[in-house]
Amino acid sequence: MKIRRSLFVDQECNSLYAATAIAVSVFVFAYSSRFGQVSILLYYALWLPLIMVDHRRVLSTVQTFPIIYLFAALAVFSVFWSQAPGATLRGGIQMLSHVICATFAASVVSHRSLSIGVLFGTTLVLLYSLFFGRYSYNPIDGSYTFVGLFSSKNQLGFFASLGLIFGFFNLFYIVTGNAQKILCLGIIFLSAYILAISSSATSIVSVFITLIFLFGLMSLSVFTANTQKLVFFSGLVLAICGFYLAIELNVFEFVLALFGKDSTLTGRTYLWSEGFAAATEAPWFGWGYLAYWVQGFSEAERLWAEFYIESRTGFHFHNTYIEALVELGYVGAVLLIWLLMSTLVAAFSKLMKGHFQPESMLACSLLVLLTIRSVSEVDILTPYTIGSFIFYFLATKLRVVPRRNVGLYLREGRYGGAKMRALGG
């Protein structure tokens, strides 16, 4: 029996494969540390063989925006100056292969398949943690919180946040039948419940802001194209003014108090200062990718002890940019910021040009979520995590011209021969 290639690579025919592959990948990202190397091999098996199915299609993403691999390449090359070459080489190769999988996925997965896949994958993750998870004691603030099967409530909270965002997006733009809508509402309720019992301030605040942003974009669909842009930019200016006013009125301290936090953000400000101090020892290229939190290194051991991390693994500086600064220096931090900002600009540019299409609204909302979380988490810095997968997926997807539009661009003369070859035409 001959299997049609389009069932894997054609976005109009491969919904079953694409959504399933995304859902399985999400589950692997959540529990790879629990299921081990077999789960990682399954993740690779879902995406890497696509190069044998249609190499022109999947490699076109590399040719369209090759700079997307810069950060991962820097992570690999940092082995030459790393304080822990073994950890850096292993982590760098993992990160590069993870980025490759995300870009391959972007070439064959539609936003619809992404939405369905992440929603069901997240649901499996949350249910698995709900049934088999546990509460954990935090010796720093003396609280008990539900962490599921994760080592941190913020990790569980991130998946619950994605459940809410994709739940509402599917409810309004993807599903049609009443049974499907009831299922979406059930997933939204489950995600909200898990988020509440996890008590993750980072996740609650970030998803609250993101949902306001998403609902605001949805409400603009009732206006004409020109009015949409005017209202959007007016809302953006008001948001910036509101942020400044919130700082002046100490609103953030009030919000922290609601979650039982103090001005140190449960020790985060101390961690940040320690990160800046560590960065001064290797300011330009850093200690090496994943070379700071290594067992046996005195500074890492000291911070693990101070923050009661008995496992002596899985810790970080709770800030994406400080973590990048320590591991890869000014070069790595600037590169990561440039990738994040340029992807945000690409998302908002598409939003403006596409008259607030659902896929553009979803991309902008997810990037807003990742940007807010980057202040206190490191979602996009490490391999085999849902945050980095979504980031590199969107960074690629936003720059790829849909294949169904290639003929139109050729007729309009907007792309030359070299560009058409890059697009697979």
Secondary structure as GFF3:
##gff-version 3
##sequence-region A 1 425
A	DSSP	alpha_helix	6	9	.	.	.	ID=ss1
A	DSSP	alpha_helix	15	35	.	.	.	ID=ss2
A	DSSP	alpha_helix	37	47	.	.	.	ID=ss3
A	DSSP	alpha_helix	50	53	.	.	.	ID=ss4
A	DSSP	alpha_helix	55	64	.	.	.	ID=ss5
A	DSSP	three_ten_helix	66	69	.	.	.	ID=ss6
A	DSSP	alpha_helix	70	77	.	.	.	ID=ss7
A	DSSP	three_ten_helix	78	80	.	.	.	ID=ss8
A	DSSP	alpha_helix	85	108	.	.	.	ID=ss9
A	DSSP	alpha_helix	111	132	.	.	.	ID=ss10
A	DSSP	beta_strand	134	138	.	.	.	ID=ss11
A	DSSP	beta_strand	143	148	.	.	.	ID=ss12
A	DSSP	alpha_helix	153	169	.	.	.	ID=ss13
A	DSSP	pi_helix	170	174	.	.	.	ID=ss14
A	DSSP	alpha_helix	178	198	.	.	.	ID=ss15
A	DSSP	alpha_helix	201	219	.	.	.	ID=ss16
A	DSSP	three_ten_helix	220	222	.	.	.	ID=ss17
A	DSSP	alpha_helix	225	248	.	.	.	ID=ss18
A	DSSP	alpha_helix	251	258	.	.	.	ID=ss19
A	DSSP	alpha_helix	268	279	.	.	.	ID=ss20
A	DSSP	alpha_helix	298	306	.	.	.	ID=ss21
A	DSSP	alpha_helix	320	353	.	.	.	ID=ss22
A	DSSP	alpha_helix	358	373	.	.	.	ID=ss23
A	DSSP	alpha_helix	386	397	.	.	.	ID=ss24
A	DSSP	three_ten_helix	403	405	.	.	.	ID=ss25
A	DSSP	alpha_helix	406	412	.	.	.	ID=ss26
A	DSSP	alpha_helix	417	422	.	.	.	ID=ss27
###
